Amino acid sequence: MGPAPGEPEADSADGLGGDGTVSSGTKVANQDQHARSATRPQRPAPPGPLKPTRARRRPALIALGLALVALSVLASVYLASSLGRTHQVLAIKANVARGAVITAADLASVDLPTGPTLLKPIEAEQLDQIAELKVATVDLKAGQLLTQDSIADELQPAAGQSIVGVALAPNQMPATGDLRAGDAVRVVETPATGGEPPAGTPFTIAATVVGTKLSPIGDQTIVDVQVTSANAAALAARAATGRVAIVIDSAGQG
C-alpha cells in the first residue's frame, strides 16, 4: 500500500525516492564523506624498484693497478735478495797511530751488506796492496772500516819538506782555472802597492800546491803549498806581508 494522503514518502534503502531520485539525506551523507576524503593526507606512492647500475670499467686504471702490484713484488724480491748478500771489506783490528805503517796484523776482513752506502771501504782483496805499503793519515781505531781517505803512500809533508799557507786575493793568482793539488807553482815576492818593481830578479820560491780553500774573511783564497824546509821560513815571512803572488808553471794530476 502507498503512503497515506498527506504523509511524506519514506526513503528507500538505497537512497532513492519513490520516484527513483536520490533523496536529500543521501546527498548530504555523500557530500560529508567526500569532504572527509578530500581532507585526508594522501600517502605517496611507493618508489619503484631501482634500476641496477653497471660499473664502468676503465682499462687504464686496471693496467696501472696491475703494474703497481708487479712493481711491489719486484721490489720485495730485490730487497730480500740484497739484504742476504754481503761482501768482504777491510777493518782495523788494532789501533794505528797517524803516520804509522799499516801492517797485515792491523787488519781484518769483515762482511758488509751489499747495497747503496755513503761509506767507501776498501775491499778485502786489496790487502796485499795496503799492508806494509800504506801509512795512516789519521788515528785509526779498532773496529772502524778502512777507507781510501785514511791511508796514503806517505804522510804529508815528507821528510825535508814543509807546508806553508799563503793567503791570496783574486789579483794575486791566475784567473784562468783553479789551483789544484799537484800543480807546480812559484811564489813571487811583489812590491808594495803603487811601488816601483824591483830592479833585479824578484825573490821566488818553487812550490807544489797541496790544497786550497776559501778564506772565511774577505774574498781571499788560502793556498797550501809544499816547499823545502830550508825555504819554509822565508816564504812564511813574505806571505805574512801579503806582498806575494803565485805563478803556475805546470798543472799536476790532482
Secondary structure, 3 states (H helix, E strand, C coil): CCCCCCCCCCCCCCCECCCCCECHHHHHHHHHHHHHHHHCCCCCCCCCCCCCCCCCCCHHHHHHHHHHHHHHHHHHHHHHHHHCCEEEEEEECCCECCCCECCHHHEEEEEEECCCCCCCECEHHHHHHHCCCCEECCCECCCCECEHHHEECCCCCCCCEEEEEEEECHHHCCCCCCCCCCCEEEEEECCCCCCCCCCCCCCEEEEEEEEEEECCCCCCEEEEEEEEHHHHHHHHHHHHHCCEEEEEEECCCC
